[in-house]
Each structure stands twice: as C-alpha cells, then as structure tokens.
Amino acid sequence: FRNRLGGIAEKYPGVFPPYWNMEYWLTKVFLKRTKNHLLALLGGPQTKDPDASDATILLKALQKTIQFEKEVAVELERKYGTIFKDAGGKKGKGIKAFKKEESKGEEDGKASTDQDPVDRLLGVASSAFDSYMRPYIALEEQSMDEQLVKALEDKTVDTRGELPVFTTSTKLFVYIKGSITRCTALTKGHAFFLLYRAFQNSLRKYAQVLSNKLPPPIPQNSSVGGLSMTNVSFGKKEGTPQQRASYRVPDGEEVSVCHVIGTCEYCADTVEALEDLIRDTVEEQYKSKIDMMGQQEAFHDITAKAIRVLVTGLENRLEEPLNIMCDTDWGVFDEVGEESDYVRYMHKQIVPYITLARGLIPSSYFRSICDKFALSFTETYHDTLIKRVKKVSEQGTQQLLLDVYNLKTLFLKLPVLEKSETSAVAPTARKGLPAKSTIAPAMYTKMVQKQFKKIELLLKVAGAPTSLMIDVFRAHWVGGSALDLQSAMSLKGLKRTEQATMLENFGLDPRTARKGATMNVTSTTIVTERLQAVNSDLNQMRQKVDDFRKSFR
C-alpha cells in the first residue's frame, strides 16, 4: 500500500492539489476496508478465522494493526505534510507552520492551497477488534484465577506497610495494574470495559478467599460445655444466621484472623483508587458504568465477619474459667481472699489476645472488638450468675464482688492494653508506628461501668441479710424491677415461699407475688398479664354499656 501511495505522485505529478489531501483519504479508505475484512475474519458467519479465538494470535494481529495505523500517520505527516487534529478535535502542533504559509500566500496575492487539519487514523481499522476481545479477557481472567488458587493456601505476610497484609493481595493488585497497562496500550473502549468486569469478578473471588481463611462456625445445634455465650449483633444484618454464628479460634490462629482484617482494609482502600483510575482512563461512553462499590462492600462484609470471629473466639476461650466459677460452691464460701483462680485464668486468656489484636488491625476495628466483647462478656457473666450459680453466701458475694471489681479494672483498660503486659507478642508486630492512645474512649468506659454496675448491684443485694434485702434494693438499685429483686433472691438461695413474701412486701399483690415466686415468671410477663386482665374488664364494661343503651332504643 505504501508503494502504491508513493507511486501516485510519480505517475500523476501535479494532478492532485496538496490541499485535497489525496494520500490521507486513500489511506483512510484503505483502513476502513481493512476493518471490514478484519470483521469478516473475526466474526463472519462463513468467513470467521479459526485463529480468531486464540488470544495470543488475536493480540498479535491487534498490535500489528495499531502499529500500522501509527506508522502510516507518521509517514503522512513527514512525507506529505498532513496535519492531524489533536485528541480533542483541534488543530495539531503543525498548525503554526500552516498559518505562516497562509500569511505568506496572502501577501503574494495568491489563494491558499494548504491542507485542513484532519481526523487521526488510530482506531480506524483496529476498532474492529473491540467486540471480539473476549479470548484476551478470558486469558487475563485465567491468570488472575491462577493467583487466587495459590492464595487459598498462601499465608505469607507483607509487613512493609503500616499494618501487615497477605502478600497475595498486593500481588493481585500489581497484576491488575499491569493488565490495565497492557490493555490500554491497545484499546480503552469495549475491551477495557470487559476487563474492568473481569477485575470485579476476581476481586469478589478474592474476598471469598479471605473468608475461607477464617475458622468455620460452630454448628448451631452443638452445645459448648453447657455454656451459651451471648451473641453480639453486627450492623444491619442483625438476626441472620451469619450474625448469630459463634467461632472457635485455635491458639495462634487469631494472628491470621487479624491479617484478614488488615488485608480487607487494604483491599477496600485500593479498590476505591482502582475505580478512579479506570473511570479516568476508559472511553467517555463507559465512564458512568464504572462502579466498584460492590467489591468494597464484599471486603467490608468479610471484615465484619472476622471481627465476629475474634470476639466469639475469645468468648469461647473463657468457657472453662466460667465453668470453674459455676462449679465453685459459693454457698459454703467462708473466707474472702485475693481474686479467684477463674479470674486469673480469664486474665491469661484475654490480655495476650487483645494486645496482639491491637498491634495487627486498624484502631477503628480494634475499638469495635473491645466494645462488642465487653458488652457480650458482661451480659454473659450476669446471666451465668442468675442461671447457673444456685446459692451464694454473704462471704461468697463478697468474694464475687472482689472478682467483679478485678474484671472491671481489666475491662476498663482493655482498649489501651500494651504488649509489655504479656509475654505473647505477635510475630509480625509493627515497629515505628505512631504512639497509641493510653486513655480508653469515654463512651466505652461509660458502657463498661454501666454493665458492671448491674452485676455489682445484683451481688450487693444478694449479699445483704434477708430482712434488709428490700431496703438495700430500693436504696441502691434505682429503677430496679421486681424481676431484678427476684434474681437477687434466687442467687441468695431463698425458697419460693420466702420469695413470695418478699415480693409481696415489695409491693406486688399476694396472688401475683405467689405466682411469680413459684413459676419464676418475669416482670414483663406479670405486667402483660395485668394489662390483659384490665383490658378484659374494660371490654366487659363496654359491652354492658352498649347493652344498656340498646335497651332504650
């Protein structure tokens, strides 16, 4: 074609005026015909080439076509003086020379014979490939899938950043960046948009890979040593099976769970930057379709799951010390000493676990873990006292109050525990990070004090002499209900008849008091039954009034 183009000037010298741009238009027509031929080879029903499904051959053909478009454009500029518009459709750099020649021609009194700027040739023929790049996209997807398969077992950690993350995440994004570079060198149109879709799919898969690194949930129908830990609700999905799930974290595996959280945070942040990069690069018609919020949410969901794994994993490690507390015969306890053995056991489980998590995950997620664990633990401890501890002596309540004070002290400093307080140090602990806060958040402190106050009030009332229980309850337990008083009496080991008398003295009518004591009915149930009785009486009165009115009609 180039030889034929050069032969026109030799064969017809002076016939075609330069401003006709004959060589340019012949080249453009040639490229358009080439595009039609390529379309026939790529997707024609009768003319499709078998090699059109081979990604390697397809890419080579596309590269050759783009290379020809670039080379022929350079030759038209250099040899024939063609002036191309820039990417925005304006005149190119050669227009200055064009204006000088125009001014010179006007001074000589001659009409201008210079060329007008013309559209660029890049993409005239090569755009034929855009709708047939699926083999190339499939090849890129295959390469990313191979990385995901390796990521299932790879637990190597990259410690170069602020927090450690799995190296598989950094490798995946490096590959994605390289894939963008390779694709945009050829096209920024439909094929690049398809590649963006492939990125979306691979990132969703990687989120699932991270999820698979977490321990499986404990089956719902299995009992954990007869102990039921309080479930912590997570966000908007409260009540779903996933949100009610409980997990066991084997010793040492809490490190991997923390790495999952750090990696999810890194991925969510990088996905946001990736979305901006793709939107800025892709052709205008696809910009509004670029949205990777779903991928960010996928990583945030795994983060929420990993937080629940850490919280319930620590809860389940406290199963044994709670069992020890319940097995202690507090009814014959006669000597108050230091904190009980089960409290020291809890310290050994909680402190290294929490300090390790603090050094491996973002501070916002660590605060969430502290909030959820403190709330769950205090509710569980309270319920365990009510449901599993049968009788507590006065000395026993004093010892339990000492234990509760010790635990409250630990929980109040939970968000600011340092690794120096334990010998368990994370193998990938970060160095050179900014100093962390040494003061627990005010909202957390308020919540912990409120939760432990309820436990302390329960024990103080239960530890009071029977004759003074109601007075102590009214003096200290502001807003306490009959159910709270009954819980304290049950913890003290009072008989049902004694409880009924106490409830009657507290202000309940004798019938309700006896029923509440013998059937252990909750205050909510008592109030509900009262309302039902009142409503029934009101309905009967309304019926009598209606009957009375009808008798006068």
C-alpha positions in Angstrom: 0.0 0.0 0.0 2.8 2.4 0.9 4.5 1.7 -2.5 1.2 2.3 -4.3 0.7 5.5 -2.4 4.1 6.8 -3.4 3.6 5.8 -7.0 0.6 8.1 -7.3 2.7 11.2 -7.0 5.2 9.9 -9.5 2.6 8.7 -12.0 0.4 11.8 -11.8 2.7 14.7 -10.9 0.9 18.0 -10.3 -2.5 16.5 -11.0 -3.9 16.4 -7.4 -3.5 19.7 -5.4 -1.9 19.3 -2.0 -4.9 20.7 -0.2 -7.0 17.8 -1.5 -5.1 15.6 1.0 -5.4 12.7 -1.6 -2.9 10.5 0.2 -4.7 10.8 3.6 -8.1 10.0 2.1 -6.8 7.0 0.2 -5.2 5.7 3.5 -8.4 6.2 5.4 -10.4 4.3 2.8 -7.8 1.6 2.8 -8.1 1.3 6.7 -11.9 1.2 6.5 -11.8 -1.6 4.0 -9.2 -3.4 6.2 -11.6 -3.0 9.1 -14.4 -4.7 7.1 -12.0 -7.5 6.2 -11.0 -7.9 9.9 -14.6 -8.0 10.9 -15.3 -10.8 8.5 -12.3 -12.8 9.8 -13.2 -12.1 13.4 -17.0 -12.8 13.4 -18.3 -13.5 9.9 -20.7 -16.5 9.9 -18.9 -18.1 6.8 -15.6 -16.3 6.9 -14.5 -16.5 10.6 -10.9 -17.5 11.0 -10.4 -20.4 13.5 -7.5 -18.5 15.0 -9.8 -15.6 16.0 -10.4 -17.5 19.3 -6.7 -17.7 20.0 -5.8 -14.9 22.4 -2.1 -14.8 21.5 -2.8 -14.6 17.8 -5.6 -12.1 18.3 -3.3 -9.8 20.4 -0.6 -10.0 17.8 -3.0 -9.1 15.0 -4.3 -6.1 17.0 -0.8 -4.9 17.8 0.2 -5.1 14.2 -2.9 -3.2 13.1 -2.3 -0.4 15.6 1.4 -0.3 14.7 0.5 0.1 11.0 -2.0 2.9 11.8 0.7 4.8 13.8 3.4 4.3 11.2 1.3 5.4 8.3 0.2 8.5 10.2 3.8 9.4 10.8 4.6 8.9 7.2 1.7 11.1 6.0 2.9 13.9 8.3 6.6 13.6 7.3 6.3 12.9 3.6 3.0 14.6 2.6 2.6 17.3 5.2 -0.7 16.0 6.5 -1.9 18.0 9.6 -3.8 15.9 12.2 -6.2 17.2 14.8 -5.2 16.6 18.3 -7.2 14.2 20.6 -9.8 17.0 21.3 -10.5 17.6 17.7 -8.4 20.8 17.4 -5.5 21.5 15.1 -2.3 19.8 15.8 1.2 21.2 16.5 1.9 21.7 12.8 -0.7 24.4 12.5 1.8 27.2 13.3 3.7 26.4 10.2 0.4 26.3 8.3 -0.5 29.8 9.5 2.9 31.2 8.4 2.5 29.8 4.9 -1.1 31.1 4.8 0.1 34.6 5.7 2.8 34.4 3.1 0.4 33.3 0.4 -2.0 36.2 1.2 0.9 38.7 0.9 1.7 37.3 -2.5 -1.9 37.7 -3.6 -2.3 34.0 -4.2 -5.1 31.8 -2.8 -4.1 29.4 0.0 -3.5 25.8 -1.1 -2.6 24.4 2.3 -4.4 21.4 3.8 -7.0 21.5 6.5 -6.4 19.5 9.7 -7.9 16.0 9.5 -9.0 13.3 11.9 -6.5 10.9 13.3 -6.2 7.4 11.9 -5.6 5.5 15.1 -8.5 3.2 15.6 -10.0 3.3 12.1 -9.1 -0.3 11.4 -8.1 -1.5 14.9 -11.5 -0.7 16.3 -12.7 -3.9 14.6 -11.2 -5.9 17.4 -13.1 -4.2 20.2 -16.1 -6.5 20.1 -14.0 -9.7 19.7 -11.6 -9.4 22.6 -13.2 -12.0 24.8 -10.4 -14.5 24.3 -8.0 -11.9 25.6 -10.2 -11.1 28.5 -10.6 -14.8 29.3 -6.8 -15.2 29.3 -6.4 -12.3 31.8 -9.2 -13.9 34.0 -7.4 -17.2 33.8 -4.2 -15.7 35.0 -6.0 -14.0 37.9 -7.8 -17.2 38.8 -4.4 -19.0 39.0 -3.3 -16.4 41.5 -6.5 -16.9 43.5 -5.9 -20.7 43.7 -2.4 -20.1 45.1 -3.8 -17.5 47.6 -6.0 -20.2 49.2 -3.0 -21.8 50.9 -0.6 -18.9 50.9 -0.4 -17.2 54.3 2.8 -15.1 53.6 2.5 -11.6 55.0 3.8 -8.4 53.6 5.0 -6.2 56.5 6.2 -3.2 54.6 3.0 -1.2 55.1 1.6 0.4 58.2 -0.1 -2.9 59.0 0.7 -6.4 57.8 -1.4 -7.8 54.9 -1.3 -11.0 52.9 1.2 -10.8 50.0 -1.4 -12.3 47.7 -3.4 -9.1 47.9 -0.5 -6.9 46.8 0.4 -9.3 44.1 -3.2 -9.3 42.8 -3.3 -5.5 42.6 0.1 -5.4 40.9 -1.2 -7.8 38.3 -4.3 -5.7 37.8 -2.2 -2.6 37.3 -0.1 -4.4 34.7 -3.2 -5.7 33.0 -4.6 -2.2 32.7 -1.3 -1.0 31.2 -1.3 -3.9 28.6 -4.9 -3.3 27.6 -4.9 0.5 27.4 -1.9 0.3 25.1 -4.2 -1.4 22.7 -7.7 -0.1 23.5 -9.6 1.9 26.0 -13.0 1.0 24.7 -15.3 -2.0 25.0 -12.4 -4.4 25.6 -11.2 -2.3 28.5 -14.7 -2.2 29.9 -14.9 -6.0 29.7 -11.5 -6.2 31.5 -13.0 -4.0 34.3 -15.8 -6.5 34.6 -13.2 -9.3 35.0 -11.5 -7.3 37.7 -14.8 -7.0 39.6 -15.3 -10.8 39.4 -11.7 -11.6 40.5 -12.0 -9.2 43.5 -15.2 -10.8 44.6 -13.5 -14.2 44.5 -10.5 -12.9 46.4 -12.9 -11.6 49.2 -14.2 -15.2 49.4 -10.6 -16.5 49.6 -10.0 -14.3 52.6 -13.3 -15.5 54.1 -12.1 -19.1 53.7 -9.0 -18.3 55.8 -11.3 -17.8 58.8 -12.3 -20.8 61.0 -15.7 -22.4 60.4 -18.6 -21.5 62.7 -19.6 -23.8 65.5 -22.8 -25.8 64.5 -25.8 -24.1 65.9 -27.2 -27.3 67.4 -24.0 -28.1 69.3 -23.6 -27.3 73.0 -20.4 -25.7 74.2 -19.9 -27.3 77.5 -23.4 -26.4 78.5 -22.5 -22.7 78.3 -24.3 -20.3 76.0 -22.3 -17.2 75.3 -24.3 -14.1 74.5 -24.3 -13.4 70.7 -23.2 -10.0 69.6 -25.3 -8.3 66.9 -23.5 -6.8 63.9 -24.9 -3.9 62.0 -27.9 -4.1 59.7 -27.7 -7.9 59.4 -28.7 -8.5 63.0 -30.5 -11.7 63.4 -29.2 -13.5 60.4 -27.5 -17.0 60.8 -24.2 -15.4 60.0 -24.6 -12.8 62.7 -25.6 -15.4 65.3 -22.7 -17.7 64.4 -20.1 -18.4 67.0 -16.5 -19.5 66.3 -13.6 -21.3 68.0 -10.2 -19.8 67.2 -7.3 -22.3 67.7 -4.3 -21.0 69.6 -2.2 -18.8 67.2 -4.9 -18.6 64.6 -6.0 -15.2 65.9 -3.0 -13.8 64.1 -4.3 -15.0 60.7 -7.8 -13.5 61.6 -6.1 -10.2 62.3 -4.3 -10.4 59.0 -7.6 -11.0 57.2 -9.0 -7.7 58.7 -5.8 -5.8 57.7 -5.9 -7.2 54.2 -9.6 -6.4 53.7 -9.0 -2.8 54.8 -6.1 -2.6 52.3 -8.2 -4.1 49.5 -11.2 -1.8 50.2 -9.0 1.3 50.0 -7.1 0.1 46.9 -10.4 -0.8 45.1 -11.5 2.8 45.6 -8.3 4.1 44.0 -8.6 1.5 41.2 -12.2 2.6 40.4 -11.0 6.2 40.0 -8.1 5.1 37.7 -10.4 3.0 35.5 -13.0 5.8 35.3 -10.4 8.3 34.3 -8.9 6.0 31.6 -11.9 4.3 29.9 -13.7 5.9 26.9 -16.3 8.5 27.7 -19.3 6.3 26.9 -18.3 3.8 29.7 -17.4 6.3 32.5 -20.8 6.3 34.0 -20.9 2.5 34.2 -17.8 2.2 36.4 -18.8 1.3 39.9 -16.9 -0.9 42.3 -18.9 -0.2 45.5 -20.0 -3.9 45.5 -16.4 -5.0 45.7 -15.7 -2.6 48.6 -18.8 -3.9 50.4 -17.6 -7.5 49.9 -14.4 -6.7 51.7 -16.2 -4.8 54.5 -18.5 -7.8 55.0 -15.5 -10.1 55.5 -14.1 -7.6 57.9 -17.3 -7.7 59.9 -17.2 -11.5 59.9 -13.6 -11.5 61.0 -14.4 -9.2 63.9 -17.1 -11.5 65.0 -14.7 -14.5 64.7 -12.3 -12.6 67.1 -15.0 -11.7 69.6 -16.7 -15.1 69.8 -13.3 -16.8 69.6 -12.2 -15.1 72.8 -15.6 -15.7 74.4 -15.3 -19.4 73.8 -11.8 -19.4 75.3 -13.5 -18.2 78.5 -15.8 -21.2 78.6 -13.5 -23.2 81.0 -13.0 -20.4 83.6 -16.7 -19.7 83.6 -17.4 -23.3 84.2 -14.9 -23.2 87.1 -16.8 -20.3 88.6 -20.1 -22.2 88.3 -18.6 -25.3 89.8 -17.5 -23.4 92.9 -19.8 -24.0 96.0 -20.4 -20.3 96.8 -23.0 -21.3 99.4 -20.3 -22.6 101.9 -17.7 -20.0 101.0 -16.4 -18.5 104.3 -13.1 -16.7 103.5 -12.5 -13.7 101.2 -9.0 -13.5 99.8 -7.4 -12.4 96.6 -9.2 -12.7 93.2 -10.3 -16.3 92.4 -8.5 -18.7 90.2 -11.0 -18.4 87.4 -10.4 -14.6 87.3 -6.6 -15.2 86.8 -7.5 -17.8 84.1 -9.5 -15.1 82.3 -6.7 -12.6 82.5 -4.3 -15.1 80.9 -6.8 -15.6 78.0 -7.9 -12.0 77.5 -4.7 -9.9 77.8 -2.4 -11.6 75.2 -5.4 -12.0 72.8 -6.4 -8.3 73.0 -2.9 -6.8 72.9 -2.0 -8.9 69.9 -5.1 -7.7 68.0 -4.3 -4.1 68.9 -1.0 -4.3 67.1 -2.3 -6.0 64.0 -5.5 -4.3 63.0 -6.7 -0.7 62.3 -7.6 1.2 65.5 -11.3 1.7 64.5 -11.8 -2.1 64.2 -9.9 -2.7 67.4 -12.3 -0.4 69.3 -15.2 -2.2 67.8 -13.8 -5.5 69.0 -13.4 -4.1 72.5 -17.0 -2.7 72.5 -18.6 -6.0 71.3 -16.5 -8.2 73.6 -17.1 -6.1 76.7 -20.8 -6.0 76.1 -21.1 -9.7 75.4 -18.9 -10.8 78.3 -20.7 -8.7 80.9 -24.1 -9.9 79.8 -22.9 -13.5 79.8 -21.4 -13.1 83.2 -24.6 -11.6 84.6 -26.8 -14.3 83.0 -24.4 -17.1 84.3 -24.8 -15.8 87.9 -28.6 -15.9 87.6 -29.0 -19.2 85.7 -26.1 -21.4 86.9 -25.0 -20.2 90.3 -27.6 -21.7 92.7 -26.8 -20.3 96.1 -24.3 -17.7 97.4 -23.4 -17.0 101.0 -22.7 -13.5 102.3 -18.9 -14.2 102.2 -19.4 -15.7 98.7 -20.9 -12.5 97.4 -18.0 -10.5 98.9 -15.5 -12.7 97.0 -17.6 -12.4 93.8 -17.7 -8.6 94.2 -13.9 -8.7 94.6 -13.7 -10.8 91.4 -16.0 -8.5 89.5 -14.0 -5.4 90.6 -10.9 -7.1 89.3 -12.6 -7.9 86.0 -14.0 -4.4 85.7 -10.5 -3.0 86.2 -9.2 -5.2 83.4 -12.0 -4.3 81.0 -11.7 -0.5 81.7 -8.2 -0.6 80.3 -8.9 -3.2 77.6 -8.7 -0.7 74.7 -5.2 0.6 75.8 -3.5 -2.6 76.9 0.1 -2.8 75.7 2.1 -5.9 74.7 4.5 -5.3 77.6 1.7 -6.6 79.9 2.0 -10.1 78.4 4.7 -12.4 77.0 2.6 -13.2 74.0 4.0 -10.9 71.3 2.8 -11.1 67.7 5.5 -12.4 65.3 4.7 -9.7 62.8 4.3 -6.8 65.3 4.8 -3.5 63.6 7.6 -1.1 64.5 7.8 2.6 64.2 4.0 3.2 64.3 2.6 6.4 65.9 2.1 6.1 69.7 -1.3 4.7 70.5 -3.7 6.3 73.0 -3.3 5.5 76.6 -6.8 6.6 77.6 -9.8 4.4 76.9 -12.7 6.1 74.9 -15.2 7.8 77.1 -18.2 6.0 75.6 -16.5 2.7 76.1 -15.7 3.5 79.8 -19.3 4.6 80.4 -20.7 1.4 78.8 -18.4 -0.9 80.9 -19.2 0.9 84.1 -22.9 0.6 83.4 -22.7 -3.1 82.6 -20.6 -4.0 85.7 -22.8 -1.8 88.0 -25.7 -4.1 87.2 -23.7 -7.1 88.2 -22.4 -5.4 91.4 -25.9 -4.4 92.4 -27.1 -8.0 91.9 -24.3 -9.3 94.2 -24.8 -6.5 96.9 -28.5 -7.2 97.2 -27.9 -10.9 97.3 -25.3 -10.5 100.0 -27.5 -8.4 102.2 -29.3 -10.0 105.2 -32.7 -11.3 104.2 -34.5 -8.8 106.4 -32.7 -5.9 104.7 -32.8 -7.0 101.1 -35.7 -4.9 100.1 -34.3 -1.8 101.8 -30.9 -2.3 100.2 -32.5 -2.9 96.8 -34.6 0.3 97.0 -31.6 2.3 98.2 -29.0 1.2 95.7 -30.9 -0.2 92.7 -32.6 2.8 91.2 -35.1 1.8 88.6 -34.8 -1.9 89.6 -37.8 -4.1 88.8 -39.4 -7.0 90.7 -37.6 -9.3 88.3 -34.2 -7.8 89.4 -35.2 -8.4 93.1 -36.3 -11.9 92.4 -33.0 -12.6 90.6 -31.1 -11.5 93.7 -33.3 -13.6 95.9 -32.7 -16.7 93.7 -29.0 -16.0 93.8 -29.1 -15.9 97.6 -30.9 -19.2 97.6 -34.2 -18.1 99.2 -37.0 -20.6 99.0 -40.1 -19.9 96.8 -42.3 -19.1 99.8 -39.7 -16.7 101.1 -39.5 -15.1 97.7 -43.3 -14.7 97.5 -43.4 -13.0 100.9 -40.6 -10.7 99.9 -42.3 -9.8 96.6 -45.5 -9.1 98.5 -43.6 -6.8 100.8 -42.0 -5.2 97.8 -45.5 -4.1 96.6 -46.8 -6.9 94.4 -50.3 -8.2 95.2 -50.2 -11.6 97.0 -51.6 -13.6 94.1 -49.1 -12.2 91.6 -46.2 -12.5 94.1 -47.0 -16.2 94.8 -47.3 -16.9 91.1 -44.0 -15.1 90.3 -42.2 -16.9 93.0 -43.5 -20.4 92.3 -43.3 -20.2 88.5 -40.3 -17.8 88.2 -42.4 -15.6 86.0 -40.6 -12.5 84.7 -41.8 -9.0 85.5 -42.6 -8.5 81.8 -45.0 -11.4 81.9 -46.6 -10.1 85.1 -47.2 -6.7 83.6 -48.5 -8.3 80.4 -51.0 -10.4 82.4 -52.1 -7.4 84.4 -52.7 -5.4 81.2 -54.7 -8.4 79.7 -56.8 -8.5 82.8 -57.5 -4.8 82.7 -58.4 -4.9 79.0 -60.7 -7.8 79.7 -62.5 -5.8 82.4 -62.8 -2.8 80.2 -64.2 -4.9 77.4 -66.9 -6.3 79.7 -67.8 -2.8 80.9 -68.1 -1.6 77.3 -70.4 -4.5 76.5 -72.6 -3.7 79.5 -72.8 0.0 78.4 -73.7 -1.0 74.9 -76.4 -3.4 76.1 -77.8 -0.7 78.4 -78.0 1.8 75.5 -79.8 -0.7 73.3 -82.4 -1.3 75.9 -83.7 2.3 75.5 -83.9 2.2 71.7 
